Amino acid sequence: MSHKRSREESPDGTIGRKKTKLNNITRLVLDLHDTDDGSAQMTLHLLETSAMMDGSKPKVSKVFKPKMRTPIGDVMEHVVTKVESLHLTKSRSSAGIEVTYTEVPKLPEYVATHGLTRQAWEKLEASRKRVPRFLFRCFGRYSGGDTKLNTTSGIIPRGFLNGSKPTNMYMIKDLKRMIIDHLSFSTTETQFSSWAATTHYAEAHASDATYIAIIDRTLLAPHVKIYHFPELREAGLCDGPDGKPAIVGCNGEYLAYGPIEGSAFHCVSNDYDKFARLYEPLLHVHPTSIVYRARRIAEIFRLGNDDRPDIVIALTVLFSCSHFRNFTMERAKILDKNLFVAVVSLIRSELRRLKLPPAGSNDLTPINPEMYIGPDIYAMHLEQTVVLWKCIEERLRLGDI
């Protein structure tokens, strides 16, 4: 004989009553009816709790009564497949199974037009958290064929020279074609500019490297969004008509949407001899000499009105690890203790002035520890950069520097 397992109620008769206002939060409550054969019949109630709960019973906006006789273990799978566009969590108690979810906004039409699924779109947007905080670009006066594109005060992609206002890249009519043309060096009204995680990669992929520009992501205008090429490719935004990627390589390239100007941007003249020495073999070079040179170059990139220590710290660490380009990945994953001591010694005053965000925060530290480490000759350089920075950050949080 079956018996009913009722919904868990609070003393005043409300179901999951909240004292605070919740935005777009709804609860699904399942009534399960056990049967003698171990299966269950289910009634699913969708209870809206998005308004202020004042003691009144939540409004039932929808009621699902699926006719089911299925093992209890399969009930949740049924819910997930029947209720779309929901983020679901579940809990089990003696009163039954309660499902809580947050409604997911409808996929914007301007995203769907490019053939992106919700999963691909969300993954691509989430990947922006792995973009390094500081990125580099090399250019000359006539780079791109127009002196207005690249200047010492900012970068304006050709697609914005006509005065168009930036929105977001998904509003581009033929986004795939634009990305492919941009990466193919085709003459196009591109709305992107290319950037790299290291000066060496930026220089190696520039036809003219008279200047080296740097951007700080924490100071970018809201419209500027930066995407890593491999993530764009994985999302299918580099696919040709045959459905296969039309562009290969470019693993170290980042595409920035929109004009970049203001305090986030700075550029310096490229002293080839000075920067080239950063990539000399590490043999017979004392770590202190390496770090001293790295710090001097890091200071060149600092804006005169920027008294934060972040850029000097980040670039000293980055440039100090440049020599690891000549090592193996296995070697680069191991902290060079002598290098660590030299870096801390020469930028100790900056490290003590640094304001680290709380542990677990999404705010960026000078080096993004989650940044992409690519399968190319620059991977060892970036790998040791992350290893070194993680050790420095740990010591900073312990108050040991």
VMD Tcl script that draws the C-alpha trace (Angstrom):
set ca {
  {0.00 0.00 0.00}
  {1.39 3.41 -0.90}
  {1.63 6.45 1.32}
  {2.16 10.10 0.51}
  {5.39 11.88 1.43}
  {4.38 15.52 1.77}
  {6.39 18.66 1.08}
  {8.46 19.98 3.94}
  {6.76 23.05 5.37}
  {7.92 25.68 7.82}
  {5.90 26.21 11.03}
  {3.81 29.01 9.58}
  {2.71 26.92 6.64}
  {4.85 28.57 3.97}
  {7.16 26.54 1.82}
  {10.74 27.73 2.01}
  {9.71 31.21 3.11}
  {12.46 33.83 2.69}
  {12.79 37.05 4.66}
  {14.68 38.81 1.89}
  {13.90 39.57 -1.71}
  {15.25 37.13 -4.25}
  {15.58 38.03 -7.91}
  {14.49 35.44 -10.48}
  {14.67 32.64 -7.95}
  {12.02 29.95 -8.03}
  {11.69 26.64 -6.26}
  {10.62 23.32 -7.60}
  {9.12 21.03 -4.99}
  {8.43 17.40 -5.75}
  {5.73 15.32 -4.06}
  {6.74 11.69 -4.24}
  {4.31 8.82 -3.78}
  {6.09 5.60 -2.93}
  {4.69 2.37 -4.30}
  {5.09 -1.20 -3.22}
  {7.44 -2.01 -6.08}
  {9.97 0.71 -5.11}
  {9.06 3.14 -7.87}
  {7.54 6.58 -7.47}
  {4.88 8.80 -8.84}
  {5.76 12.46 -8.87}
  {3.96 15.78 -8.79}
  {6.23 18.75 -9.51}
  {5.24 22.18 -8.19}
  {6.91 25.32 -9.48}
  {6.70 27.84 -6.66}
  {7.61 31.45 -7.31}
  {9.46 33.17 -4.46}
  {10.83 36.19 -6.32}
  {8.69 38.65 -4.32}
  {9.13 39.69 -0.70}
  {7.86 36.94 1.56}
  {5.62 38.49 4.22}
  {4.23 35.29 5.62}
  {1.84 34.59 2.80}
  {2.08 31.34 0.92}
  {4.13 31.55 -2.31}
  {2.15 31.69 -5.52}
  {2.15 28.53 -7.62}
  {2.93 29.79 -11.10}
  {2.96 26.41 -12.76}
  {2.19 22.87 -11.74}
  {3.63 19.90 -13.56}
  {1.97 16.55 -13.01}
  {3.95 14.13 -15.10}
  {2.52 10.63 -15.13}
  {5.51 8.67 -13.95}
  {6.24 5.31 -12.43}
  {9.98 5.32 -12.29}
  {12.71 4.45 -9.77}
  {13.35 7.35 -7.42}
  {16.96 7.53 -8.62}
  {15.69 8.56 -12.06}
  {13.36 11.29 -10.85}
  {15.98 14.04 -10.90}
  {17.06 13.12 -14.42}
  {13.46 13.47 -15.49}
  {13.26 16.94 -13.97}
  {16.42 18.09 -15.68}
  {15.27 16.87 -19.08}
  {11.75 18.26 -18.74}
  {12.58 21.69 -17.38}
  {14.93 23.48 -19.78}
  {17.19 26.50 -19.28}
  {17.58 25.97 -15.54}
  {20.58 25.73 -13.22}
  {19.49 22.97 -10.85}
  {20.61 21.90 -7.40}
  {18.97 19.20 -5.36}
  {18.73 18.10 -1.74}
  {17.19 15.05 -0.16}
  {15.35 14.91 3.16}
  {12.79 12.78 4.93}
  {10.15 15.08 3.51}
  {11.11 14.41 -0.08}
  {13.32 15.94 -2.75}
  {13.57 19.67 -3.15}
  {14.99 21.26 -6.30}
  {16.15 24.88 -6.38}
  {17.09 26.65 -9.56}
  {17.98 30.04 -10.98}
  {16.37 30.92 -14.28}
  {18.82 31.35 -17.14}
  {18.21 34.33 -19.43}
  {17.17 33.48 -22.96}
  {20.10 33.18 -25.35}
  {20.38 36.60 -27.05}
  {19.31 36.48 -30.67}
  {22.49 38.25 -31.79}
  {24.49 35.37 -30.28}
  {22.35 32.61 -31.76}
  {22.72 34.05 -35.28}
  {26.38 32.95 -35.27}
  {25.46 29.33 -34.63}
  {26.60 29.36 -31.00}
  {24.86 27.14 -28.49}
  {24.30 28.42 -24.97}
  {27.03 26.12 -23.69}
  {29.55 27.34 -26.28}
  {28.67 30.99 -25.63}
  {28.95 30.69 -21.86}
  {32.23 28.79 -22.15}
  {33.68 31.44 -24.49}
  {32.67 34.28 -22.18}
  {34.01 32.43 -19.13}
  {37.35 31.92 -20.91}
  {38.01 35.66 -20.71}
  {38.97 35.12 -17.08}
  {42.12 33.37 -18.33}
  {43.37 36.35 -20.31}
  {46.58 37.81 -18.81}
  {46.20 41.11 -17.02}
  {48.86 42.79 -19.17}
  {49.07 42.25 -22.94}
  {51.48 43.53 -25.60}
  {51.27 44.67 -29.20}
  {54.03 45.78 -31.59}
  {53.33 48.23 -34.38}
  {54.80 50.87 -36.66}
  {53.48 54.10 -38.08}
  {52.06 52.42 -41.18}
  {50.97 49.11 -39.60}
  {47.66 48.07 -41.11}
  {48.10 50.49 -43.99}
  {46.69 53.56 -42.23}
  {48.43 55.91 -39.81}
  {45.17 56.37 -37.89}
  {45.00 52.74 -36.82}
  {47.98 52.52 -34.47}
  {49.16 55.59 -32.61}
  {51.07 56.33 -29.43}
  {47.79 57.31 -27.77}
  {45.72 54.28 -28.69}
  {44.64 51.56 -31.11}
  {41.56 52.07 -33.29}
  {40.61 49.06 -35.44}
  {39.80 49.92 -39.05}
  {36.11 49.13 -38.54}
  {35.81 52.09 -36.17}
  {37.63 54.72 -38.20}
  {34.28 55.80 -39.64}
  {33.10 56.86 -36.21}
  {31.06 53.73 -35.42}
  {30.39 53.17 -31.74}
  {31.44 49.84 -30.21}
  {28.77 47.49 -28.83}
  {29.96 43.88 -28.58}
  {31.46 41.49 -31.09}
  {28.29 39.41 -31.39}
  {26.59 42.34 -33.10}
  {28.99 41.98 -36.05}
  {26.92 40.73 -38.99}
  {29.39 38.13 -40.26}
  {31.54 37.55 -37.19}
  {33.19 34.38 -38.45}
  {34.26 36.00 -41.70}
  {35.71 39.00 -39.87}
  {37.74 36.85 -37.46}
  {39.08 34.69 -40.29}
  {39.99 37.71 -42.41}
  {41.62 39.45 -39.45}
  {43.83 36.46 -38.67}
  {44.62 35.97 -42.36}
  {46.01 39.52 -42.63}
  {43.33 40.29 -45.22}
  {42.36 43.91 -45.81}
  {39.13 44.09 -43.89}
  {37.03 46.46 -41.85}
  {38.04 44.53 -38.76}
  {36.79 45.58 -35.35}
  {39.61 43.76 -33.59}
  {43.25 44.33 -32.70}
  {45.75 41.56 -31.95}
  {47.68 41.25 -28.68}
  {50.06 38.79 -27.02}
  {51.10 37.71 -23.53}
  {54.81 38.38 -24.19}
  {56.77 41.10 -25.95}
  {58.68 38.48 -27.89}
  {55.55 36.91 -29.39}
  {54.19 40.35 -30.24}
  {57.42 41.32 -31.95}
  {57.76 38.04 -33.83}
  {54.30 38.49 -35.37}
  {54.55 42.17 -36.31}
  {55.68 43.44 -39.71}
  {56.90 46.62 -38.04}
  {57.91 46.77 -34.38}
  {58.86 50.41 -33.92}
  {56.70 50.61 -30.81}
  {55.63 48.17 -28.11}
  {52.21 48.89 -26.60}
  {50.88 47.51 -23.35}
  {47.35 47.38 -21.95}
  {46.13 46.81 -18.41}
  {42.84 44.91 -18.38}
  {41.78 46.44 -15.08}
  {41.63 49.89 -16.72}
  {39.97 49.03 -20.04}
  {36.73 50.68 -21.14}
  {33.68 48.43 -20.59}
  {33.19 47.79 -24.32}
  {36.66 46.23 -24.72}
  {36.40 42.46 -24.51}
  {39.42 40.23 -25.14}
  {39.26 36.66 -26.42}
  {42.01 34.07 -26.84}
  {42.19 32.66 -30.36}
  {42.04 28.94 -29.36}
  {38.81 29.65 -27.47}
  {37.29 31.40 -30.49}
  {38.30 28.43 -32.61}
  {36.79 25.93 -30.17}
  {33.53 27.89 -30.18}
  {33.39 27.46 -33.97}
  {33.92 31.15 -34.74}
  {36.85 30.39 -37.05}
  {35.07 27.74 -39.10}
  {34.93 28.01 -42.87}
  {31.98 27.00 -45.09}
  {32.98 23.34 -44.73}
  {32.55 23.51 -40.97}
  {36.27 23.04 -40.31}
  {38.63 25.62 -38.77}
  {39.85 27.96 -41.51}
  {42.75 29.21 -39.36}
  {45.45 27.18 -37.65}
  {48.26 28.33 -35.40}
  {47.89 31.73 -33.74}
  {47.73 29.98 -30.36}
  {49.40 32.90 -28.62}
  {47.14 35.55 -30.11}
  {44.43 37.49 -28.29}
  {41.76 39.47 -30.12}
  {40.53 42.65 -28.46}
  {37.18 44.03 -29.63}
  {36.83 47.80 -29.95}
  {39.04 50.90 -29.75}
  {41.58 51.00 -26.92}
  {42.59 54.36 -25.54}
  {43.01 56.17 -22.24}
  {44.75 55.11 -19.06}
  {44.66 51.40 -19.95}
  {47.03 52.01 -22.89}
  {50.69 52.94 -22.98}
  {53.44 52.43 -25.53}
  {57.22 52.80 -25.66}
  {59.85 52.87 -28.38}
  {61.20 49.43 -29.10}
  {64.90 49.33 -28.29}
  {65.67 46.09 -30.07}
  {68.98 45.47 -28.34}
  {67.49 46.08 -24.91}
  {64.53 43.76 -25.36}
  {66.41 41.09 -27.28}
  {68.75 40.61 -24.33}
  {65.83 39.45 -22.25}
  {65.82 36.24 -24.24}
  {69.50 35.39 -24.06}
  {70.35 31.91 -22.77}
  {70.44 31.75 -18.98}
  {73.84 30.08 -18.90}
  {76.50 31.89 -16.89}
  {74.13 34.79 -16.08}
  {73.54 35.53 -12.39}
  {69.85 35.76 -11.44}
  {70.36 39.17 -9.84}
  {71.64 40.55 -13.15}
  {68.61 39.12 -14.92}
  {66.13 40.62 -12.47}
  {67.91 43.98 -12.38}
  {67.64 44.26 -16.16}
  {64.00 43.08 -16.09}
  {63.05 45.68 -13.52}
  {64.65 48.53 -15.45}
  {62.68 47.59 -18.56}
  {59.48 47.13 -16.52}
  {59.77 50.70 -15.28}
  {59.85 51.95 -18.88}
  {56.28 50.72 -19.34}
  {54.98 52.55 -16.30}
  {52.81 55.59 -17.01}
  {54.08 58.74 -15.35}
  {50.84 59.28 -13.41}
  {50.47 55.66 -12.32}
  {51.92 55.25 -8.85}
  {50.59 51.71 -8.37}
  {53.28 49.04 -8.03}
  {51.33 46.48 -10.08}
  {52.92 46.96 -13.50}
  {56.50 47.00 -12.19}
  {55.83 43.82 -10.22}
  {54.09 42.04 -13.11}
  {56.66 42.93 -15.77}
  {59.66 42.32 -13.54}
  {58.37 38.80 -12.89}
  {57.44 38.28 -16.54}
  {60.72 39.59 -17.96}
  {62.80 37.76 -15.34}
  {61.31 34.50 -16.60}
  {61.92 35.29 -20.29}
  {65.03 33.15 -20.34}
  {62.98 30.06 -19.60}
  {61.94 30.08 -23.23}
  {65.19 28.17 -23.75}
  {64.28 25.46 -21.21}
  {62.00 22.42 -21.25}
  {58.45 22.57 -19.91}
  {59.38 20.16 -17.13}
  {62.15 22.49 -16.00}
  {59.91 25.55 -16.24}
  {57.34 23.97 -13.89}
  {59.89 23.91 -11.07}
  {60.47 27.11 -9.15}
  {63.93 28.57 -9.64}
  {64.68 29.43 -6.02}
  {67.62 31.69 -6.87}
  {65.42 33.64 -9.25}
  {62.71 33.88 -6.59}
  {65.15 35.32 -4.06}
  {66.49 37.83 -6.59}
  {63.02 39.00 -7.66}
  {61.74 39.45 -4.12}
  {64.92 41.27 -3.14}
  {64.76 43.78 -5.99}
  {61.02 44.57 -5.87}
  {60.43 44.14 -2.14}
  {59.27 47.74 -1.68}
  {56.70 47.38 -4.50}
  {55.48 44.05 -3.12}
  {54.89 45.60 0.30}
  {52.81 48.38 -1.27}
  {50.75 45.99 -3.38}
  {47.07 45.70 -2.47}
  {46.14 42.10 -3.13}
  {42.45 41.32 -3.65}
  {40.89 38.90 -1.14}
  {41.73 35.24 -1.70}
  {39.20 33.70 -4.09}
  {38.20 37.07 -5.53}
  {37.70 37.53 -9.26}
  {39.78 40.71 -9.15}
  {43.07 40.44 -11.00}
  {46.47 40.27 -9.32}
  {49.54 41.57 -11.24}
  {49.99 38.13 -12.81}
  {46.87 36.14 -13.70}
  {47.66 32.65 -12.32}
  {44.96 31.15 -14.55}
  {46.34 32.58 -17.78}
  {46.65 30.35 -20.81}
  {49.94 28.44 -21.15}
  {50.18 27.49 -24.82}
  {51.94 24.60 -26.55}
  {54.57 26.78 -28.21}
  {58.07 28.14 -27.61}
  {56.68 30.78 -25.22}
  {54.98 28.24 -22.95}
  {58.04 27.68 -20.76}
  {58.41 31.43 -20.27}
  {54.79 31.80 -19.10}
  {54.85 28.59 -17.08}
  {57.75 29.79 -14.92}
  {56.09 33.22 -14.66}
  {52.99 31.64 -13.09}
  {55.05 29.33 -10.86}
  {57.13 32.25 -9.59}
  {54.13 34.53 -9.04}
  {52.15 31.89 -7.12}
  {55.03 31.50 -4.72}
  {55.35 35.28 -4.27}
  {51.61 35.68 -3.71}
  {51.56 32.89 -1.14}
  {54.37 34.52 0.82}
  {52.65 37.89 0.59}
  {49.42 36.53 2.03}
  {51.39 34.96 4.87}
  {53.04 38.33 5.57}
  {56.41 36.78 4.91}
  {57.82 39.44 2.54}
}
mol new
graphics top color blue
foreach p $ca { graphics top sphere $p radius 0.5 }
foreach p [lrange $ca 0 end-1] q [lrange $ca 1 end] { graphics top cylinder $p $q radius 0.2 }
display resetview
